[in-house]
Amino acid sequence: MKQKLFICICLIMCAVWSGCDDDWGDRGTARIHVTVKDRNANLRGETVYMFESRHSPDSHFFKPFYADGHAESDDYGEVTFDVDFNGDDEMYYFAIFDSDDRYIEYVAVSVVDGDTKSVELNLGGVQHGYYTLKPVVNQTLMTIHGLNYTGDANNRNFLTIKLPRNTEQWFYAVSVTSKQNSSPNLRFYDALSRTVDLDNGINLDAMSSLYVPTGDTDCNIFLIKDNHAIDVFTDKSGSFEYFTDATRTNINSGFVAVDEPVDEGASWYLGLENPASDNDIYITIEVCALVWVEE
């Protein structure tokens, strides 16, 4: 009797092991890249939670503490998940939650063995509106004295930038001359507005062909954000902070796209500097903003 019982147990265990081996042999693997966005902007530092199909958004288990994994988006808004699963295919959900553990947005991804997929998790949702270009600073002529100027002014000045609400990107065009009466007509707003697509914003191919009248001397333009930094810049009381990507040194003409994130109510400045020792320069400058208009 004991021998028969032992044989039965062995047979059962063999069947279980055989089943486990079959399951293991049928396992699939996949890699899923998730980019977190708010409309067109990639979002850094957002925690993305991953759920297998049994924890779908309509279940009571679609909460962060039931997630099968999570990761934080990098500087490019990207998160990568490597998953393995039983069977030929699997469904995964990726979600972001608010402070009350309610999901803000999720995206569903179906994978099969060996897949590498890239998806967007867009917190902006479906937005009803359109892009338009707005003038921020109409064409302005500014005189900047030379470095050795002995009057009250020095070789630095600045332009204050007040950006409209929902600005997604902004631009400045400049042409610098050594003669006050030869300042050009930029017509930058007119030219740039023809590159705007209502749904997608600026057409980069069309923008690359824009022309700004050539200058005959150089200036330096620094993108500066706060009041303290612009004070230090103008009174030369020390080193000042500025954004390098939209700063230009020794420029005589051209246009610059500013891609720094626009905080609501932030103060921006263009710090203008004449690098020449004795000669005054005349800077013609114009500023425009690409704005999302909600309907």
MARDREN-6602 format. One record per residue (C-alpha): x negated, y, z negated. Coordinates in steps of 0.02 Angstrom, whole numbers. Example, Ala and Ser with C-alpha at 12.3 -4.5 7.8 and 13.67 -1.06 7.14 Angstrom:
BEGIN
<zavo u="-615" v="-225" w="-390"/>
<zavo u="-684" v="-53" w="-357"/>
***
This chain:
BEGIN
<zavo u="0" v="0" w="0"/>
<zavo u="-138" v="118" w="-48"/>
<zavo u="-228" v="76" w="113"/>
<zavo u="-73" v="117" w="218"/>
<zavo u="-51" v="282" w="125"/>
<zavo u="-233" v="328" w="156"/>
<zavo u="-214" v="290" w="342"/>
<zavo u="-57" v="399" w="353"/>
<zavo u="-146" v="544" w="269"/>
<zavo u="-292" v="528" w="388"/>
<zavo u="-176" v="526" w="538"/>
<zavo u="-87" v="683" w="475"/>
<zavo u="-251" v="774" w="444"/>
<zavo u="-315" v="726" w="616"/>
<zavo u="-157" v="796" w="694"/>
<zavo u="-176" v="959" w="597"/>
<zavo u="-359" v="975" w="645"/>
<zavo u="-316" v="936" w="826"/>
<zavo u="-183" v="1072" w="824"/>
<zavo u="-305" v="1196" w="749"/>
<zavo u="-432" v="1155" w="881"/>
<zavo u="-302" v="1182" w="1017"/>
<zavo u="-254" v="1351" w="944"/>
<zavo u="-434" v="1403" w="931"/>
<zavo u="-465" v="1353" w="1111"/>
<zavo u="-317" v="1460" w="1168"/>
<zavo u="-374" v="1620" w="1082"/>
<zavo u="-390" v="1776" w="1187"/>
<zavo u="-493" v="1934" w="1166"/>
<zavo u="-468" v="2111" w="1228"/>
<zavo u="-538" v="2287" w="1206"/>
<zavo u="-420" v="2435" w="1195"/>
<zavo u="-476" v="2617" w="1207"/>
<zavo u="-353" v="2744" w="1136"/>
<zavo u="-373" v="2931" w="1170"/>
<zavo u="-279" v="3044" w="1049"/>
<zavo u="-214" v="3203" w="1129"/>
<zavo u="-99" v="3350" w="1100"/>
<zavo u="-41" v="3389" w="1277"/>
<zavo u="-210" v="3422" w="1362"/>
<zavo u="-322" v="3437" w="1208"/>
<zavo u="-416" v="3287" w="1138"/>
<zavo u="-397" v="3274" w="948"/>
<zavo u="-542" v="3231" w="833"/>
<zavo u="-524" v="3152" w="661"/>
<zavo u="-350" v="3076" w="684"/>
<zavo u="-321" v="2907" w="602"/>
<zavo u="-248" v="2781" w="724"/>
<zavo u="-163" v="2625" w="653"/>
<zavo u="-149" v="2462" w="750"/>
<zavo u="-4" v="2339" w="732"/>
<zavo u="22" v="2169" w="810"/>
<zavo u="189" v="2132" w="894"/>
<zavo u="269" v="2062" w="736"/>
<zavo u="258" v="2239" w="661"/>
<zavo u="351" v="2334" w="797"/>
<zavo u="411" v="2514" w="774"/>
<zavo u="590" v="2456" w="741"/>
<zavo u="536" v="2345" w="595"/>
<zavo u="521" v="2389" w="410"/>
<zavo u="336" v="2345" w="419"/>
<zavo u="287" v="2487" w="535"/>
<zavo u="194" v="2581" w="397"/>
<zavo u="8" v="2620" w="379"/>
<zavo u="-17" v="2495" w="236"/>
<zavo u="50" v="2353" w="345"/>
<zavo u="-68" v="2394" w="489"/>
<zavo u="-185" v="2261" w="557"/>
<zavo u="-323" v="2389" w="577"/>
<zavo u="-360" v="2574" w="587"/>
<zavo u="-498" v="2693" w="646"/>
<zavo u="-531" v="2879" w="660"/>
<zavo u="-544" v="2968" w="828"/>
<zavo u="-717" v="3034" w="874"/>
<zavo u="-770" v="3202" w="947"/>
<zavo u="-689" v="3154" w="1113"/>
<zavo u="-526" v="3099" w="1032"/>
<zavo u="-566" v="2917" w="1066"/>
<zavo u="-543" v="2758" w="963"/>
<zavo u="-592" v="2582" w="1018"/>
<zavo u="-513" v="2421" w="951"/>
<zavo u="-580" v="2246" w="986"/>
<zavo u="-442" v="2118" w="958"/>
<zavo u="-425" v="1931" w="969"/>
<zavo u="-262" v="1838" w="970"/>
<zavo u="-180" v="1667" w="990"/>
<zavo u="-103" v="1623" w="1156"/>
<zavo u="-114" v="1697" w="1330"/>
<zavo u="-56" v="1874" w="1293"/>
<zavo u="-14" v="1992" w="1152"/>
<zavo u="73" v="2158" w="1120"/>
<zavo u="-7" v="2291" w="1010"/>
<zavo u="59" v="2457" w="947"/>
<zavo u="-51" v="2606" w="904"/>
<zavo u="23" v="2745" w="798"/>
<zavo u="-14" v="2904" w="702"/>
<zavo u="84" v="2944" w="543"/>
<zavo u="125" v="3100" w="444"/>
<zavo u="96" v="3122" w="257"/>
<zavo u="260" v="3034" w="219"/>
<zavo u="207" v="2878" w="318"/>
<zavo u="330" v="2915" w="458"/>
<zavo u="258" v="2888" w="629"/>
<zavo u="232" v="3043" w="735"/>
<zavo u="200" v="2950" w="896"/>
<zavo u="153" v="2775" w="954"/>
<zavo u="102" v="2687" w="1113"/>
<zavo u="128" v="2502" w="1157"/>
<zavo u="-6" v="2402" w="1247"/>
<zavo u="11" v="2227" w="1319"/>
<zavo u="-152" v="2132" w="1347"/>
<zavo u="-209" v="1965" w="1413"/>
<zavo u="-373" v="1876" w="1380"/>
<zavo u="-522" v="1975" w="1442"/>
<zavo u="-429" v="2140" w="1464"/>
<zavo u="-508" v="2311" w="1438"/>
<zavo u="-374" v="2445" w="1435"/>
<zavo u="-373" v="2633" w="1409"/>
<zavo u="-215" v="2721" w="1350"/>
<zavo u="-165" v="2893" w="1286"/>
<zavo u="-78" v="2926" w="1121"/>
<zavo u="-9" v="3101" w="1153"/>
<zavo u="59" v="3192" w="1002"/>
<zavo u="125" v="3333" w="1111"/>
<zavo u="262" v="3221" w="1177"/>
<zavo u="364" v="3283" w="1323"/>
<zavo u="350" v="3471" w="1331"/>
<zavo u="467" v="3576" w="1435"/>
<zavo u="380" v="3729" w="1503"/>
<zavo u="248" v="3788" w="1625"/>
<zavo u="75" v="3863" w="1636"/>
<zavo u="47" v="4044" w="1680"/>
<zavo u="-97" v="4167" w="1681"/>
<zavo u="-87" v="4323" w="1574"/>
<zavo u="-201" v="4476" w="1577"/>
<zavo u="-288" v="4503" w="1410"/>
<zavo u="-408" v="4645" w="1452"/>
<zavo u="-377" v="4739" w="1613"/>
<zavo u="-531" v="4788" w="1712"/>
<zavo u="-638" v="4894" w="1597"/>
<zavo u="-801" v="4989" w="1625"/>
<zavo u="-919" v="4995" w="1476"/>
<zavo u="-1083" v="5092" w="1465"/>
<zavo u="-1221" v="5009" w="1364"/>
<zavo u="-1377" v="5113" w="1326"/>
<zavo u="-1554" v="5049" w="1341"/>
<zavo u="-1653" v="4974" w="1198"/>
<zavo u="-1752" v="5134" w="1169"/>
<zavo u="-1600" v="5251" w="1167"/>
<zavo u="-1622" v="5380" w="1028"/>
<zavo u="-1440" v="5432" w="1000"/>
<zavo u="-1315" v="5364" w="876"/>
<zavo u="-1270" v="5216" w="986"/>
<zavo u="-1386" v="5069" w="1019"/>
<zavo u="-1403" v="4941" w="1157"/>
<zavo u="-1257" v="4837" w="1092"/>
<zavo u="-1069" v="4855" w="1099"/>
<zavo u="-922" v="4736" w="1098"/>
<zavo u="-752" v="4701" w="1173"/>
<zavo u="-610" v="4640" w="1060"/>
<zavo u="-508" v="4494" w="1128"/>
<zavo u="-326" v="4473" w="1069"/>
<zavo u="-264" v="4310" w="1142"/>
<zavo u="-79" v="4274" w="1175"/>
<zavo u="12" v="4137" w="1081"/>
<zavo u="-9" v="3963" w="1156"/>
<zavo u="-171" v="4009" w="1245"/>
<zavo u="-252" v="3847" w="1303"/>
<zavo u="-404" v="3920" w="1392"/>
<zavo u="-468" v="4093" w="1432"/>
<zavo u="-588" v="4173" w="1555"/>
<zavo u="-693" v="4327" w="1577"/>
<zavo u="-769" v="4398" w="1735"/>
<zavo u="-912" v="4523" w="1737"/>
<zavo u="-1016" v="4626" w="1858"/>
<zavo u="-1161" v="4734" w="1797"/>
<zavo u="-1235" v="4884" w="1889"/>
<zavo u="-1367" v="5016" w="1856"/>
<zavo u="-1263" v="5157" w="1933"/>
<zavo u="-1102" v="5215" w="1851"/>
<zavo u="-1018" v="5268" w="2012"/>
<zavo u="-1045" v="5101" w="2098"/>
<zavo u="-938" v="4992" w="1983"/>
<zavo u="-845" v="4858" w="2084"/>
<zavo u="-662" v="4810" w="2085"/>
<zavo u="-655" v="4634" w="2013"/>
<zavo u="-472" v="4590" w="2048"/>
<zavo u="-505" v="4438" w="1939"/>
<zavo u="-326" v="4414" w="1878"/>
<zavo u="-259" v="4417" w="2056"/>
<zavo u="-386" v="4288" w="2115"/>
<zavo u="-374" v="4172" w="1965"/>
<zavo u="-183" v="4172" w="1962"/>
<zavo u="-184" v="4091" w="2134"/>
<zavo u="-273" v="3939" w="2059"/>
<zavo u="-140" v="3904" w="1926"/>
<zavo u="-31" v="3749" w="1943"/>
<zavo u="132" v="3765" w="1844"/>
<zavo u="120" v="3586" w="1777"/>
<zavo u="-67" v="3556" w="1761"/>
<zavo u="-149" v="3724" w="1730"/>
<zavo u="-303" v="3784" w="1823"/>
<zavo u="-350" v="3695" w="1984"/>
<zavo u="-537" v="3672" w="1957"/>
<zavo u="-577" v="3648" w="2141"/>
<zavo u="-490" v="3811" w="2186"/>
<zavo u="-572" v="3902" w="2040"/>
<zavo u="-747" v="3852" w="2097"/>
<zavo u="-725" v="3955" w="2255"/>
<zavo u="-683" v="4118" w="2166"/>
<zavo u="-795" v="4266" w="2204"/>
<zavo u="-852" v="4403" w="2085"/>
<zavo u="-942" v="4555" w="2161"/>
<zavo u="-1130" v="4542" w="2136"/>
<zavo u="-1216" v="4660" w="2014"/>
<zavo u="-1390" v="4734" w="2026"/>
<zavo u="-1449" v="4722" w="1845"/>
<zavo u="-1431" v="4604" w="1697"/>
<zavo u="-1343" v="4600" w="1529"/>
<zavo u="-1317" v="4477" w="1387"/>
<zavo u="-1142" v="4424" w="1333"/>
<zavo u="-1114" v="4331" w="1169"/>
<zavo u="-952" v="4245" w="1120"/>
<zavo u="-923" v="4290" w="936"/>
<zavo u="-775" v="4239" w="827"/>
<zavo u="-763" v="4331" w="661"/>
<zavo u="-776" v="4509" w="598"/>
<zavo u="-932" v="4482" w="494"/>
<zavo u="-1029" v="4410" w="641"/>
<zavo u="-983" v="4555" w="757"/>
<zavo u="-1036" v="4680" w="622"/>
<zavo u="-1206" v="4595" w="608"/>
<zavo u="-1220" v="4594" w="797"/>
<zavo u="-1185" v="4779" w="819"/>
<zavo u="-1287" v="4847" w="673"/>
<zavo u="-1430" v="4723" w="699"/>
<zavo u="-1434" v="4680" w="514"/>
<zavo u="-1486" v="4500" w="540"/>
<zavo u="-1452" v="4342" w="639"/>
<zavo u="-1273" v="4316" w="695"/>
<zavo u="-1170" v="4164" w="741"/>
<zavo u="-1106" v="4142" w="918"/>
<zavo u="-1039" v="4005" w="1032"/>
<zavo u="-1171" v="3951" w="1156"/>
<zavo u="-1058" v="3869" w="1287"/>
<zavo u="-973" v="4032" w="1335"/>
<zavo u="-1123" v="4145" w="1303"/>
<zavo u="-1224" v="4208" w="1451"/>
<zavo u="-1396" v="4289" w="1448"/>
<zavo u="-1472" v="4386" w="1594"/>
<zavo u="-1311" v="4380" w="1693"/>
<zavo u="-1273" v="4511" w="1826"/>
<zavo u="-1108" v="4440" w="1889"/>
<zavo u="-994" v="4290" w="1877"/>
<zavo u="-849" v="4219" w="1779"/>
<zavo u="-847" v="4109" w="1624"/>
<zavo u="-716" v="3985" w="1561"/>
<zavo u="-699" v="3982" w="1371"/>
<zavo u="-649" v="3810" w="1307"/>
<zavo u="-667" v="3839" w="1120"/>
<zavo u="-509" v="3791" w="1021"/>
<zavo u="-397" v="3942" w="999"/>
<zavo u="-337" v="3964" w="819"/>
<zavo u="-175" v="4059" w="795"/>
<zavo u="-219" v="4239" w="750"/>
<zavo u="-407" v="4217" w="767"/>
<zavo u="-514" v="4368" w="815"/>
<zavo u="-631" v="4344" w="962"/>
<zavo u="-761" v="4464" w="1028"/>
<zavo u="-876" v="4478" w="1176"/>
<zavo u="-1039" v="4554" w="1113"/>
<zavo u="-1121" v="4653" w="1255"/>
<zavo u="-1308" v="4687" w="1253"/>
<zavo u="-1423" v="4784" w="1369"/>
<zavo u="-1592" v="4696" w="1374"/>
<zavo u="-1676" v="4839" w="1469"/>
<zavo u="-1788" v="4961" w="1374"/>
<zavo u="-1742" v="5129" w="1449"/>
<zavo u="-1604" v="5112" w="1578"/>
<zavo u="-1418" v="5121" w="1542"/>
<zavo u="-1311" v="4985" w="1619"/>
<zavo u="-1127" v="4986" w="1669"/>
<zavo u="-1028" v="4827" w="1636"/>
<zavo u="-864" v="4798" w="1727"/>
<zavo u="-768" v="4662" w="1637"/>
<zavo u="-596" v="4581" w="1643"/>
<zavo u="-517" v="4447" w="1533"/>
<zavo u="-371" v="4328" w="1569"/>
<zavo u="-288" v="4185" w="1473"/>
<zavo u="-206" v="4024" w="1530"/>
<zavo u="-47" v="4010" w="1426"/>
<zavo u="84" v="3873" w="1404"/>
<zavo u="258" v="3948" w="1407"/>
<zavo u="388" v="3839" w="1319"/>
<zavo u="564" v="3835" w="1389"/>
***
